[in-house]
Amino acid sequence: MNRPYVICHMLTSLDGKIDGAYMSAPECAPALTAYGNLRGVFRCQATLYGTTTMAGSYSKGYVGQVEVSNSDYPKEDFIAVSDAESYVISVDPKGSLAFPCNSIEKKGRAKAHIVEVLTEAVHIDYLAYLRKKEISYIFAGKDTLDCRILLEKLHRLFSIERLMIAGGGLMNWSFVQEDLVDEVSIVMAPVADGSIRAVSIFEKADFLPARSPAVFKLKEAKTLDGDTLWLRYTRR
Ligand SMILES: NC(=O)c1ccc[n+]([C@@H]2O[C@H](COP(=O)([O-])OP(=O)(O)OC[C@H]3O[C@@H](n4cnc5c(N)ncnc54)[C@H](OP(=O)(O)O)[C@@H]3O)[C@@H](O)[C@H]2O)c1
């Protein structure tokens, strides 16, 4: 299968949490800075996020009722921009996210064209919404995400050779579930969270079948500023 090399890059607490009060602790600040700075090390052309992460940090929340004038677009891939230098891959199986325009700009990062990843469960009105905004979209799966199809399309349609998967926990595990994560990069803050509700780096969705534990091999362990650890693992 022709697909990108996949790196899952995440900031965690000592107890493997990727969200929660620990992130506001002053002792977590060096890890937050290192997490952002280390993104560039991986030279990825695209970063992929799950629906919840997109809604919380990258999209303009959820779209609600879509008003469209032409909603008979077929459920086929649509590539609005083929020569972007950078992409945000937004996994949105049912088509729910709202966007002001077709790109995302974050401080210190290249402007990224949005590629929405849909399933056949999407309503066709949402396709008209994305076309109007000139946002690219691709189909991968019937009602849940087919990670293999998605990776193959990112490689074939957008020439993406290196992909960063950056949360949340449900999205990360969807790829680990199918042994599609080549490398795991963890920036660990010297802070514990303790919450049993905060999301962990890997969370298996209920609709996925049970599988044996995923095993990785330690590639590198580095101590960074502020007692932060940077751990890199590769797939065994
Ligand atoms: N520390 C870090 O480095 C970091 C980085 C990114 C995010 N985060 C945090 O992570 C948290 C969100 O994590 P999360 O695990 O709750 O959410 P998530 O992975 O961002 O998104 C989960 C949603 O994505 C869809 N999804 C995921 N896997 C799917 C699959 N295989 N098939 C179909 N749909 C799938 C589902 O959407 P539907 O339910 O709509 O079907 C699911 O509810 C946020 O609090 C965010 O701040 C932390």
The ligand as an SDF file (V2000), in Angstrom:
LIG
                    3D

 48 52  0  0  0  0  0  0  0  0999 V2000
   -2.1590   17.1860   24.3130 N   0  0  0  0  0  0  0  0  0  0  0  0
   -2.2050   17.1470   23.0040 C   0  0  0  0  0  0  0  0  0  0  0  0
   -1.1520   17.0410   22.3510 O   0  0  0  0  0  0  0  0  0  0  0  0
   -3.5380   17.1790   22.3080 C   0  0  0  0  0  0  0  0  0  0  0  0
   -3.5830   17.2230   20.9170 C   0  0  0  0  0  0  0  0  0  0  0  0
   -4.8460   17.1930   20.3040 C   0  0  0  0  0  0  0  0  0  0  0  0
   -6.0090   17.1010   21.0610 C   0  0  0  0  0  0  0  0  0  0  0  0
   -5.9410   17.0720   22.4130 N   0  0  0  0  0  0  0  0  0  0  0  0
   -7.1660   16.9810   23.2180 C   0  0  0  0  0  0  0  0  0  0  0  0
   -7.8730   15.7880   22.8880 O   0  0  0  0  0  0  0  0  0  0  0  0
   -9.2320   15.9360   23.2820 C   0  0  0  0  0  0  0  0  0  0  0  0
  -10.1560   15.3210   22.2390 C   0  0  0  0  0  0  0  0  0  0  0  0
   -9.8930   13.9530   22.1500 O   0  0  0  0  0  0  0  0  0  0  0  0
  -11.0480   12.9090   21.8050 P   0  0  0  0  0  0  0  0  0  0  0  0
  -10.4180   11.5490   21.7890 O   0  0  0  0  0  0  0  0  0  0  0  0
  -12.1890   13.1620   22.7300 O   0  0  0  0  0  0  0  0  0  0  0  0
  -11.5430   13.3760   20.3620 O   0  0  0  0  0  0  0  0  0  0  0  0
  -10.9620   13.3060   18.8660 P   0  0  0  0  0  0  0  0  0  0  0  0
  -10.1210   12.1030   18.6600 O   0  0  0  0  0  0  0  0  0  0  0  0
  -10.4040   14.6600   18.5380 O   0  0  0  0  0  0  0  0  0  0  0  0
  -12.3310   13.1630   18.0630 O   0  0  0  0  0  0  0  0  0  0  0  0
  -13.1970   12.0900   18.3980 C   0  0  0  0  0  0  0  0  0  0  0  0
  -14.3090   12.0570   17.3650 C   0  0  0  0  0  0  0  0  0  0  0  0
  -13.7630   11.8350   16.0770 O   0  0  0  0  0  0  0  0  0  0  0  0
  -14.5630   10.9310   15.3930 C   0  0  0  0  0  0  0  0  0  0  0  0
  -13.8030    9.6760   15.2800 N   0  0  0  0  0  0  0  0  0  0  0  0
  -12.6560    9.3070   15.8830 C   0  0  0  0  0  0  0  0  0  0  0  0
  -12.2620    8.1080   15.4440 N   0  0  0  0  0  0  0  0  0  0  0  0
  -13.1820    7.7210   14.5560 C   0  0  0  0  0  0  0  0  0  0  0  0
  -13.3520    6.5770   13.7210 C   0  0  0  0  0  0  0  0  0  0  0  0
  -12.4610    5.5610   13.7260 N   0  0  0  0  0  0  0  0  0  0  0  0
  -14.4290    6.5160   12.9260 N   0  0  0  0  0  0  0  0  0  0  0  0
  -15.3240    7.5000   12.9190 C   0  0  0  0  0  0  0  0  0  0  0  0
  -15.2330    8.5940   13.6620 N   0  0  0  0  0  0  0  0  0  0  0  0
  -14.1700    8.7050   14.4590 C   0  0  0  0  0  0  0  0  0  0  0  0
  -15.8400   10.7380   16.2120 C   0  0  0  0  0  0  0  0  0  0  0  0
  -16.7210   11.7830   15.8350 O   0  0  0  0  0  0  0  0  0  0  0  0
  -18.3160   11.6520   15.9450 P   0  0  0  0  0  0  0  0  0  0  0  0
  -18.5950   11.3060   17.3750 O   0  0  0  0  0  0  0  0  0  0  0  0
  -18.8180   12.9930   15.5110 O   0  0  0  0  0  0  0  0  0  0  0  0
  -18.7070   10.5620   15.0190 O   0  0  0  0  0  0  0  0  0  0  0  0
  -15.2870   10.9460   17.6150 C   0  0  0  0  0  0  0  0  0  0  0  0
  -16.2540   11.3160   18.5440 O   0  0  0  0  0  0  0  0  0  0  0  0
   -9.4690   17.4380   23.4100 C   0  0  0  0  0  0  0  0  0  0  0  0
   -9.6830   17.7140   24.7680 O   0  0  0  0  0  0  0  0  0  0  0  0
   -8.1620   18.0760   22.9270 C   0  0  0  0  0  0  0  0  0  0  0  0
   -7.8490   19.2420   23.6210 O   0  0  0  0  0  0  0  0  0  0  0  0
   -4.7240   17.1180   23.0500 C   0  0  0  0  0  0  0  0  0  0  0  0
  1  2  1  0
  2  3  2  0
  2  4  1  0
  4  5  1  0
  4 48  2  0
  5  6  2  0
  6  7  1  0
  7  8  2  0
  8  9  1  0
  8 48  1  0
  9 10  1  0
  9 46  1  0
 10 11  1  0
 11 12  1  0
 11 44  1  0
 12 13  1  0
 13 14  1  0
 14 15  2  0
 14 16  1  0
 14 17  1  0
 17 18  1  0
 18 19  2  0
 18 20  1  0
 18 21  1  0
 21 22  1  0
 22 23  1  0
 23 24  1  0
 23 42  1  0
 24 25  1  0
 25 26  1  0
 25 36  1  0
 26 27  1  0
 26 35  1  0
 27 28  2  0
 28 29  1  0
 29 30  1  0
 29 35  2  0
 30 31  1  0
 30 32  2  0
 32 33  1  0
 33 34  2  0
 34 35  1  0
 36 37  1  0
 36 42  1  0
 37 38  1  0
 38 39  2  0
 38 40  1  0
 38 41  1  0
 42 43  1  0
 44 45  1  0
 44 46  1  0
 46 47  1  0
M  CHG  2   8   1  16  -1
M  END
$$$$
